[in-house]
Amino acid sequence: MNTYSLGHLYHLSRLHRVNFLTAGVRGLHDRAEILRHLDRLLKEDTAIDMMTEQQLHEQFYLRRLQYDGLSEEKMKCLLKNWVQHLTDPCLETSLFLHVPIFETALKSAAEDLKPIQKS
């Protein structure tokens, strides 16, 4: 994370709602570790299957993931995939913090690639 510009770190901090002026890069690392711990707890349990739609929204919000228009089953599936893949201890913190940006970009690209339906 030391190679990113101050502007980049500032915007990453805003995405994750970390006050960059007071917490700095350490605040981003702390947020990533808290989320990783939460993910490990969810991975070990069947908690995701028992979550209500509101609880799923909260989990997506904590991770800054988009959930608009997703069914409860789709949210559960996506959260399980998130937990399965992002609990890898080899995953670098900077990549972990950028995943919501990549997820939004992929969703946007998928929307753009949908075939135009003829009336």
C-alpha positions in Angstrom: 0.0 0.0 0.0 3.0 2.2 0.3 3.2 2.6 -3.5 -0.3 4.2 -3.9 -0.6 8.0 -4.2 -2.2 10.0 -1.4 -5.2 10.6 -3.6 -5.7 6.9 -4.2 -5.4 6.1 -0.5 -7.8 8.9 0.3 -10.5 7.6 -2.1 -9.9 4.0 -0.9 -10.4 5.3 2.7 -13.6 7.1 1.7 -15.0 3.9 0.1 -14.3 2.0 3.4 -15.4 4.9 5.6 -12.0 5.2 7.3 -10.9 8.7 8.2 -7.6 8.9 6.4 -6.5 12.0 8.2 -6.7 10.4 11.6 -6.3 6.7 10.9 -4.2 6.7 7.8 -3.0 3.5 6.1 -3.2 1.8 9.5 -6.9 2.4 9.6 -7.3 0.7 6.2 -5.3 -2.3 7.4 -7.3 -2.5 10.6 -10.6 -2.5 8.6 -9.3 -5.3 6.4 -8.3 -7.4 9.4 -11.7 -6.9 11.1 -13.5 -8.0 7.9 -11.1 -10.9 7.5 -11.9 -12.0 11.0 -15.6 -11.7 10.4 -15.3 -13.7 7.1 -13.4 -16.5 8.9 -16.2 -16.7 11.5 -18.8 -16.9 8.7 -16.8 -19.5 6.9 -16.7 -21.8 9.9 -20.4 -21.6 10.5 -23.7 -22.1 8.7 -24.7 -18.6 9.7 -25.0 -17.4 6.1 -27.8 -19.9 5.4 -29.8 -18.7 8.4 -29.4 -15.0 7.7 -32.4 -12.8 7.0 -32.5 -10.5 4.0 -31.8 -7.6 6.4 -28.7 -9.3 7.8 -27.5 -10.1 4.3 -27.9 -6.4 3.4 -25.8 -5.5 6.5 -23.1 -8.0 5.5 -22.9 -6.6 2.0 -22.9 -3.1 3.3 -20.0 -3.8 5.7 -18.0 -5.2 2.7 -19.1 -2.3 0.4 -20.6 -4.7 -2.0 -23.6 -3.9 -4.3 -26.8 -5.8 -3.5 -29.4 -3.8 -5.4 -31.8 -6.1 -7.2 -30.4 -9.4 -5.9 -32.6 -12.1 -4.5 -32.0 -13.4 -1.0 -30.7 -16.7 -2.5 -28.3 -14.8 -4.8 -27.0 -12.7 -1.9 -26.3 -15.9 0.1 -24.5 -17.5 -2.8 -22.4 -14.4 -3.4 -21.6 -14.0 0.3 -20.5 -17.6 0.5 -18.3 -17.2 -2.5 -16.8 -14.0 -0.9 -16.1 -15.8 2.3 -14.6 -18.9 0.6 -12.2 -16.9 -1.7 -11.3 -13.9 0.5 -10.3 -15.8 3.6 -7.1 -17.0 1.9 -4.3 -15.8 4.2 -2.1 -15.2 1.1 -4.4 -12.5 -0.2 -2.8 -9.1 0.1 -4.5 -6.4 2.1 -4.5 -4.0 -0.8 -6.2 -6.5 -3.1 -8.8 -7.3 -0.4 -9.6 -3.6 0.0 -10.0 -3.1 -3.7 -12.4 -6.0 -4.3 -15.5 -3.9 -3.9 -14.2 -1.7 -6.7 -13.6 -4.6 -9.0 -16.9 -6.1 -8.1 -18.7 -2.9 -9.1 -16.7 -2.6 -12.3 -17.5 -6.2 -13.3 -21.2 -5.7 -12.6 -21.2 -2.6 -14.7 -19.4 -4.3 -17.5 -21.8 -7.2 -17.4 -24.7 -4.8 -17.7 -23.1 -3.1 -20.7 -22.6 -6.5 -22.4 -26.2 -7.6 -22.0 -27.7 -8.1 -25.5 -30.2 -5.5 -26.6 -33.6 -7.0 -26.7 -35.7 -6.2 -29.8 -39.2 -5.1 -29.2 
